[in-house]
Amino acid sequence: MVIEFANKRVERICNDANYARQRLPLNVCNSLQILMVRLASYETFDCFYKFAVLKKYRAHELKGEKKGIISLSLDYSYRMEVKIKVEKIGNQDIITILEVSNHYGD
């Protein structure tokens, strides 16, 4: 997949493990780093619905004002929100990572 970011803060938290460790719990930081490798490894996003090893991220479309945004769970509280662009580069989907956040605000 081709990965884009909504802003510099999201890009830094996804690509800089030291920065992420300062802002996220260690287990979430580790899950995020693994997810980033997996996102870069696959050409299309639909594999997150097909492959058993990726189903743990519980990919699903959000509702309401966030309709069209896909949520990927990092753990019980934290999630990554992504937007999938319809255009493709070659055979690869283009995704934009919008946010990595504590969904429940705990």
DSSP file (Angstrom, degrees, kcal/mol; ACC not computed):
  #  RESIDUE AA STRUCTURE BP1 BP2  ACC     N-H-->O    O-->H-N    N-H-->O    O-->H-N    TCO  KAPPA ALPHA  PHI   PSI    X-CA   Y-CA   Z-CA
    1    1 A M              0   0    0      0, 0.0     2,-0.6     0, 0.0    93,-0.2   0.000 360.0 360.0 360.0 151.2    0.0    0.0    0.0
    2    2 A V  E     -a   94   0A   0     91,-2.8    93,-2.9    41,-0.2     2,-0.5  -0.869 360.0-151.7 -92.4 125.4    1.0    3.6   -0.5
    3    3 A I  E     +a   95   0A   0     -2,-0.6     2,-0.3    91,-0.2    93,-0.2  -0.882  18.7 174.2-109.2 125.7    0.8    5.3    2.9
    4    4 A E  E     -a   96   0A   0     91,-2.7    93,-2.9    -2,-0.5     2,-0.4  -0.792  20.0-135.7-118.7 166.4    0.0    9.0    3.3
    5    5 A F  E     -a   97   0A   0     -2,-0.3    93,-0.2    91,-0.2     3,-0.1  -0.950  13.1-135.1-129.1 146.0   -0.5   10.9    6.5
    6    6 A A  S    S-     0   0    0     91,-2.5     2,-0.3    -2,-0.4    92,-0.1   0.838  87.3 -14.8 -66.0 -34.1   -3.1   13.5    7.5
    7    7 A N  S  > S-     0   0    0     90,-0.3     4,-2.0     1,-0.1     5,-0.1  -0.951  74.9 -90.3-159.9 175.4   -0.4   15.7    9.1
    8    8 A K  H  > S+     0   0    0     -2,-0.3     4,-2.6     1,-0.2     5,-0.2   0.831 119.2  56.8 -65.7 -34.7    3.2   15.7   10.4
    9    9 A R  H  > S+     0   0    0      2,-0.2     4,-2.4     1,-0.2    -1,-0.2   0.925 109.4  45.1 -64.8 -43.9    2.2   14.7   14.0
   10   10 A V  H  > S+     0   0    0      2,-0.2     4,-1.8     1,-0.2    -2,-0.2   0.907 113.2  51.2 -65.5 -41.6    0.5   11.6   12.7
   11   11 A E  H  X S+     0   0    0     -4,-2.0     4,-1.9     1,-0.2    -2,-0.2   0.916 111.5  47.6 -60.9 -42.8    3.4   10.8   10.4
   12   12 A R  H  X S+     0   0    0     -4,-2.6     4,-2.5     1,-0.2     8,-0.3   0.909 110.4  50.0 -67.9 -41.8    5.9   11.2   13.3
   13   13 A I  H  < S+     0   0    0     -4,-2.4    -1,-0.2     1,-0.2    -2,-0.2   0.830 115.9  44.6 -66.7 -29.5    3.9    9.0   15.7
   14   14 A C  H  < S+     0   0    0     -4,-1.8    -1,-0.2    -5,-0.2    -2,-0.2   0.787 125.1  30.1 -82.4 -28.8    3.6    6.3   13.1
   15   15 A N  H  < S+     0   0    0     -4,-1.9     2,-0.7    -5,-0.2    -2,-0.2   0.609 108.5  66.1-109.0 -14.7    7.3    6.4   11.9
   16   16 A D     X  -     0   0    0     -4,-2.5     4,-2.5    -5,-0.2     5,-0.2  -0.884  57.2-170.6-115.6 101.0    9.3    7.5   14.9
   17   17 A A  H  > S+     0   0    0     -2,-0.7     4,-2.4     1,-0.2    -1,-0.2   0.855  86.8  53.4 -61.0 -37.9    9.2    4.8   17.6
   18   18 A N  H  > S+     0   0    0      2,-0.2     4,-1.1     1,-0.2    -1,-0.2   0.917 110.9  46.3 -64.5 -42.7   10.9    7.1   20.2
   19   19 A Y  H  > S+     0   0    0      1,-0.2     4,-0.7    -7,-0.2     3,-0.5   0.912 112.9  50.5 -63.8 -43.2    8.3    9.8   19.7
   20   20 A A  H >X S+     0   0    0     -4,-2.5     4,-2.2    -8,-0.3     3,-1.0   0.885 104.7  57.3 -63.4 -39.6    5.5    7.2   19.8
   21   21 A R  H 3< S+     0   0    0     -4,-2.4    -1,-0.2     1,-0.3    -2,-0.2   0.795 103.6  54.3 -63.2 -27.9    6.8    5.8   23.1
   22   22 A Q  H 3< S+     0   0    0     -4,-1.1    -1,-0.3    -3,-0.5    -2,-0.2   0.723 119.9  31.2 -75.9 -21.0    6.5    9.2   24.7
   23   23 A R  H << S+     0   0    0     -3,-1.0    -2,-0.2    -4,-0.7    -1,-0.2   0.579 117.4  47.9-114.7 -13.8    2.9    9.5   23.8
   24   24 A L  S  < S-     0   0    0     -4,-2.2    -1,-0.1    -5,-0.1    77,-0.0  -0.909  88.0 -94.8-128.7 153.4    1.5    6.0   23.8
   25   25 A P     >  -     0   0    0      0, 0.0     4,-2.5     0, 0.0     3,-0.4  -0.343  44.6-110.6 -59.9 151.8    1.6    3.1   26.2
   26   26 A L  H  > S+     0   0    0      1,-0.2     4,-2.5     2,-0.2     5,-0.2   0.874 116.6  51.3 -56.7 -43.6    4.4    0.6   25.3
   27   27 A N  H  > S+     0   0    0      1,-0.2     4,-2.1     2,-0.2    -1,-0.2   0.866 111.9  47.6 -65.4 -34.5    2.1   -2.2   24.2
   28   28 A V  H  > S+     0   0    0     -3,-0.4     4,-2.6     2,-0.2    -2,-0.2   0.896 110.4  52.4 -70.7 -41.0    0.2    0.3   21.9
   29   29 A C  H  X S+     0   0    0     -4,-2.5     4,-2.2     2,-0.2    -2,-0.2   0.921 110.9  47.3 -60.0 -44.5    3.5    1.6   20.5
   30   30 A N  H  X S+     0   0    0     -4,-2.5     4,-2.0     2,-0.2    -2,-0.2   0.918 112.4  49.0 -64.0 -43.5    4.7   -2.0   19.7
   31   31 A S  H  X S+     0   0    0     -4,-2.1     4,-2.5     1,-0.2    -2,-0.2   0.887 110.1  52.6 -62.3 -39.3    1.3   -2.8   18.1
   32   32 A L  H  X S+     0   0    0     -4,-2.6     4,-2.5     2,-0.2    -2,-0.2   0.917 108.0  49.9 -63.0 -44.4    1.5    0.4   16.0
   33   33 A Q  H  X S+     0   0    0     -4,-2.2     4,-1.7     2,-0.2    -1,-0.2   0.902 112.5  47.3 -63.2 -40.8    5.0   -0.4   14.7
   34   34 A I  H  X S+     0   0    0     -4,-2.0     4,-2.2     1,-0.2    -1,-0.2   0.913 111.5  51.3 -65.3 -43.0    3.9   -3.9   13.7
   35   35 A L  H  X S+     0   0    0     -4,-2.5     4,-2.9     1,-0.2    -2,-0.2   0.896 106.4  54.1 -62.3 -40.4    0.8   -2.6   12.0
   36   36 A M  H  X S+     0   0    0     -4,-2.5     4,-1.9     2,-0.2    -1,-0.2   0.904 108.9  48.6 -61.6 -40.7    2.9    0.0   10.0
   37   37 A V  H  X S+     0   0    0     -4,-1.7     4,-1.2     2,-0.2    -1,-0.2   0.917 112.9  48.3 -63.8 -42.7    5.1   -2.9    8.7
   38   38 A R  H  X S+     0   0    0     -4,-2.2     4,-1.3     1,-0.2     3,-0.3   0.905 108.8  52.7 -66.1 -41.2    2.0   -4.9    7.8
   39   39 A L  H  < S+     0   0    0     -4,-2.9     3,-0.3     1,-0.2    -1,-0.2   0.905 112.0  46.1 -60.2 -40.7    0.4   -1.9    6.0
   40   40 A A  H  < S+     0   0    0     -4,-1.9    -1,-0.2    -5,-0.2    -2,-0.2   0.740 108.2  59.1 -72.7 -22.1    3.5   -1.4    3.9
   41   41 A S  H  < S+     0   0    0     -4,-1.2     2,-0.3    -3,-0.3    -1,-0.2   0.770  96.4  65.7 -80.8 -27.3    3.8   -5.1    3.1
   42   42 A Y     <  -     0   0    0     -4,-1.3     3,-0.1    -3,-0.3    50,-0.0  -0.703  66.1-148.1-101.6 149.3    0.4   -5.6    1.4
   43   43 A E  S    S+     0   0    0     -2,-0.3    50,-3.1     1,-0.1     2,-0.3   0.845  81.7  34.3 -81.7 -35.7   -0.7   -4.1   -1.8
   44   44 A T    >   -     0   0    0     48,-0.2     3,-0.9   -43,-0.1     4,-0.1  -0.892  69.3-134.0-125.5 153.6   -4.4   -3.8   -1.1
   45   45 A F  T >  S+     0   0    0     -2,-0.3     3,-2.4     1,-0.2     4,-0.2   0.747  93.0  81.1 -75.0 -23.5   -6.4   -3.0    2.1
   46   46 A D  T >> S+     0   0    0      1,-0.3     3,-1.7     2,-0.2     4,-0.8   0.687  74.1  76.9 -61.2 -16.5   -8.9   -5.8    1.6
   47   47 A C  H <> S+     0   0    0     -3,-0.9     4,-2.3     1,-0.3    -1,-0.3   0.762  82.3  67.8 -62.9 -23.0   -6.4   -8.3    3.0
   48   48 A F  H <4 S+     0   0    0     -3,-2.4    11,-0.4     1,-0.2    -1,-0.3   0.653 105.2  42.1 -71.1 -13.9   -7.4   -6.9    6.5
   49   49 A Y  H <4 S+     0   0    0     -3,-1.7    -1,-0.2    -4,-0.2    -2,-0.2   0.617 121.2  40.8 -99.0 -18.5  -10.8   -8.5    6.0
   50   50 A K  H  < S+     0   0    0     -4,-0.8     2,-0.3    -3,-0.2    -2,-0.2   0.877  95.4  73.1 -99.8 -45.7   -9.5  -11.8    4.5
   51   51 A F    >X  -     0   0    0     -4,-2.3     3,-1.2     1,-0.1     4,-1.0  -0.593  66.6-142.8 -87.7 131.1   -6.4  -13.0    6.3
   52   52 A A  G >4 S+     0   0    0     -2,-0.3     3,-0.7     1,-0.3     4,-0.5   0.861 100.0  58.2 -57.8 -40.0   -6.8  -14.5    9.8
   53   53 A V  G 34 S+     0   0    0      1,-0.2    -1,-0.3     2,-0.2     3,-0.2   0.757 111.1  43.5 -64.8 -23.6   -3.5  -12.9   11.1
   54   54 A L  G X4 S+     0   0    0     -3,-1.2     3,-1.6    -7,-0.2     5,-0.3   0.564  91.4  82.1 -97.7 -11.2   -4.9   -9.4   10.2
   55   55 A K  G X< S+     0   0    0     -4,-1.0     3,-2.0    -3,-0.7    -1,-0.2   0.699  73.5  77.8 -68.0 -17.2   -8.4   -9.9   11.5
   56   56 A K  G 3  S+     0   0    0     -4,-0.5    -1,-0.3     1,-0.3    -2,-0.1   0.714  84.2  64.7 -64.2 -17.9   -7.1   -9.1   15.0
   57   57 A Y  G <  S-     0   0    0     -3,-1.6    16,-3.4    -9,-0.1    -1,-0.3   0.541  98.5-142.5 -81.1  -6.5   -7.1   -5.4   13.9
   58   58 A R    <   -     0   0    0     -3,-2.0     2,-0.1    14,-0.2    13,-0.1   0.885  18.4-156.9  47.1  53.2  -10.9   -5.6   13.6
   59   59 A A        +     0   0    0    -11,-0.4     2,-0.3    -5,-0.3    13,-0.2  -0.390  27.1 152.4 -60.7 127.6  -11.1   -3.4   10.5
   60   60 A H  E     -B   71   0A   0     11,-1.5    11,-2.9    -2,-0.1     2,-0.3  -0.987  45.9-105.0-157.0 152.5  -14.5   -1.8   10.2
   61   61 A E  E     -B   70   0A   0     -2,-0.3     9,-0.2     9,-0.2     6,-0.1  -0.601  36.8-128.1 -80.5 137.4  -16.1    1.3    8.7
   62   62 A L        -     0   0    0      7,-3.0     6,-0.6     4,-0.4     2,-0.2  -0.344  21.5-136.9 -79.4 165.1  -17.1    3.9   11.2
   63   63 A K    >   +     0   0    0      4,-0.2     3,-1.4     5,-0.1     2,-0.1  -0.615  57.9  18.9-117.3 175.1  -20.6    5.4   11.3
   64   64 A G  G >  S-     0   0    0      1,-0.3     3,-1.7    -2,-0.2    -2,-0.0  -0.400 128.0  -3.6  69.6-135.6  -22.2    8.9   11.6
   65   65 A E  G 3  S+     0   0    0      1,-0.3    -1,-0.3    -2,-0.1    -3,-0.0   0.641 136.2  56.1 -69.3 -12.9  -19.9   11.9   10.9
   66   66 A K  G X  S+     0   0    0     -3,-1.4     3,-1.9     3,-0.1    -4,-0.4   0.136  75.2 145.3-102.6  19.4  -17.0    9.5   10.4
   67   67 A K  T <   +     0   0    0     -3,-1.7    -4,-0.2     1,-0.3     3,-0.1  -0.326  65.1  31.9 -57.7 135.5  -18.7    7.5    7.7
   68   68 A G  T 3  S+     0   0    0     -6,-0.6    16,-0.5     1,-0.3     2,-0.4   0.314  94.7 111.0  96.0  -6.8  -16.1    6.4    5.1
   69   69 A I    <   -     0   0    0     -3,-1.9    -7,-3.0    -7,-0.2     2,-0.4  -0.843  59.6-142.4-102.1 137.8  -13.3    6.1    7.6
   70   70 A I  E     -BC  61  82A   0     12,-3.0    12,-3.0    -2,-0.4     2,-0.4  -0.827  10.0-148.7-100.6 136.3  -11.9    2.7    8.5
   71   71 A S  E     -BC  60  81A   0    -11,-2.9   -11,-1.5    -2,-0.4     2,-0.4  -0.875   9.0-168.6-104.9 136.7  -10.9    1.9   12.1
   72   72 A L  E     - C   0  80A   0      8,-2.8     8,-3.0    -2,-0.4     2,-0.3  -0.995  21.3-132.3-122.3 123.4   -8.1   -0.5   13.0
   73   73 A S  E     - C   0  79A   0    -16,-3.4     6,-0.3    -2,-0.4     3,-0.1  -0.588  23.0-179.6 -79.8 132.3   -7.8   -1.6   16.6
   74   74 A L  S    S-     0   0    0      4,-2.6     2,-0.3     1,-0.4     5,-0.2   0.749  75.8 -31.6 -95.4 -34.2   -4.3   -1.4   18.2
   75   75 A D  S    S-     0   0    0      3,-1.6    -1,-0.4   -18,-0.1   -47,-0.0  -0.847  89.8 -62.3-159.7-163.9   -5.6   -2.7   21.6
   76   76 A Y  S    S+     0   0    0     -2,-0.3    -3,-0.0     1,-0.2     3,-0.0   0.887 132.3  23.5 -60.9 -39.5   -8.9   -2.4   23.5
   77   77 A S  S    S+     0   0    0     26,-0.1    26,-2.4    25,-0.1    27,-0.6   0.815 111.6  69.4 -97.6 -35.0   -8.7    1.4   23.8
   78   78 A Y  E     + D   0 102A   0     24,-0.3    -4,-2.6    25,-0.1    -3,-1.6  -0.635  54.7 171.0 -96.8 144.7   -6.4    2.6   21.0
   79   79 A R  E     -CD  73 101A   0     22,-2.5    22,-2.5    -2,-0.3     2,-0.4  -0.968  27.7-132.7-144.5 161.6   -7.2    2.7   17.3
   80   80 A M  E     -CD  72 100A   0     -8,-3.0    -8,-2.8    -2,-0.3     2,-0.5  -0.951  19.5-150.5-111.4 134.6   -5.9    4.0   14.0
   81   81 A E  E     +CD  71  99A   0     18,-2.8    17,-2.7    -2,-0.4    18,-1.3  -0.926  19.6 179.9-107.6 129.6   -8.3    5.7   11.6
   82   82 A V  E     -CD  70  97A   0    -12,-3.0   -12,-3.0    -2,-0.5     2,-0.4  -0.922  20.8-149.4-128.4 152.8   -7.5    5.4    7.9
   83   83 A K  E     - D   0  96A   0     13,-2.4    13,-2.9    -2,-0.3     2,-0.5  -0.985  15.6-146.3-118.5 130.4   -9.1    6.7    4.8
   84   84 A I  E     - D   0  95A   0    -16,-0.5     2,-0.2    -2,-0.4    11,-0.2  -0.867  12.6-141.2-100.2 125.1   -8.8    4.6    1.6
   85   85 A K  E     - D   0  94A   0      9,-2.9     9,-0.6    -2,-0.5    -2,-0.0  -0.592   9.5-135.9 -83.2 146.6   -8.6    6.5   -1.6
   86   86 A V  E    S+     0   0A   0     -2,-0.2    -1,-0.1     7,-0.1    -2,-0.0   0.846  83.1  83.7 -70.0 -34.5  -10.3    5.1   -4.6
   87   87 A E  E     -     0   0A   0      6,-0.0     7,-0.7     7,-0.0     2,-0.3  -0.317  67.4-155.5 -69.2 155.0   -7.4    5.9   -6.9
   88   88 A K  E     - D   0  93A   0      5,-0.2     2,-0.6     2,-0.1     5,-0.2  -0.904  18.2-137.9-128.4 156.8   -4.5    3.4   -7.1
   89   89 A I  E >  S- D   0  92A   0      3,-1.9     3,-2.1    -2,-0.3     2,-0.3  -0.953  79.8 -48.3-112.1 107.4   -0.9    3.5   -7.9
   90   90 A G  T 3  S-     0   0    0     -2,-0.6    -2,-0.1     1,-0.3     0, 0.0  -0.532 122.1 -25.8  64.0-126.8   -0.3    0.4  -10.0
   91   91 A N  T 3  S+     0   0    0     -2,-0.3     2,-0.3    -3,-0.1    -1,-0.3   0.346 117.3 104.7 -95.5   4.2   -1.9   -2.5   -8.0
   92   92 A Q  E <   - D   0  89A   0     -3,-2.1    -3,-1.9   -48,-0.1   -48,-0.2  -0.678  66.1-131.5 -96.6 140.2   -1.6   -0.7   -4.7
   93   93 A D  E     - D   0  88A   0    -50,-3.1   -91,-2.8    -2,-0.3     2,-0.5  -0.512  19.4-133.5 -74.7 152.3   -4.2    1.0   -2.7
   94   94 A I  E     -aD   2  85A   0     -7,-0.7    -9,-2.9    -9,-0.6     2,-0.4  -0.953  26.8-175.8-107.3 125.0   -3.5    4.5   -1.3
   95   95 A I  E     -aD   3  84A   0    -93,-2.9   -91,-2.7    -2,-0.5     2,-0.5  -0.916  16.4-151.4-119.5 149.9   -4.4    5.0    2.3
   96   96 A T  E     -aD   4  83A   0    -13,-2.9   -13,-2.4    -2,-0.4     2,-0.7  -0.981  14.1-141.7-117.6 120.3   -4.2    8.1    4.4
   97   97 A I  E     +aD   5  82A   0    -93,-2.9   -91,-2.5    -2,-0.5   -90,-0.3  -0.731  22.7 178.5 -82.0 116.9   -3.7    7.6    8.2
   98   98 A L  E     -     0   0A   0    -17,-2.7     2,-0.3    -2,-0.7    -1,-0.2   0.842  55.5 -12.8 -88.3 -38.0   -5.8   10.2    9.8
   99   99 A E  E     - D   0  81A   0    -18,-1.3   -18,-2.8   -89,-0.1     2,-0.4  -0.989  37.5-152.1-165.8 147.6   -5.3    9.6   13.5
  100  100 A V  E     + D   0  80A   0     -2,-0.3     2,-0.3   -20,-0.2   -20,-0.2  -0.986  47.0 150.1-123.0 117.8   -3.9    7.3   16.1
  101  101 A S  E     - D   0  79A   0    -22,-2.5   -22,-2.5    -2,-0.4     2,-1.0  -0.938  57.5 -98.8-149.2 165.0   -5.9    7.9   19.3
  102  102 A N  E >   - D   0  78A   0     -2,-0.3     3,-0.7   -24,-0.2   -24,-0.3  -0.797  36.2-162.2 -85.1 103.7   -7.3    6.6   22.5
  103  103 A H  T 3  S+     0   0    0    -26,-2.4    -1,-0.2    -2,-1.0   -25,-0.1   0.834  85.8  39.3 -60.8 -37.3  -10.9    5.9   21.4
  104  104 A Y  T 3  S-     0   0    0    -27,-0.6    -1,-0.2    -3,-0.1   -26,-0.1   0.519 100.1-130.1 -95.3  -6.3  -12.4    5.7   24.9
  105  105 A G    <         0   0    0     -3,-0.7    -2,-0.1   -28,-0.2   -27,-0.0   0.711 360.0 360.0  68.4  20.8  -10.3    8.6   26.4
  106  106 A D              0   0    0    -29,-0.1    -1,-0.1     0, 0.0    -3,-0.0   0.475 360.0 360.0 -72.2 360.0   -9.2    6.6   29.4
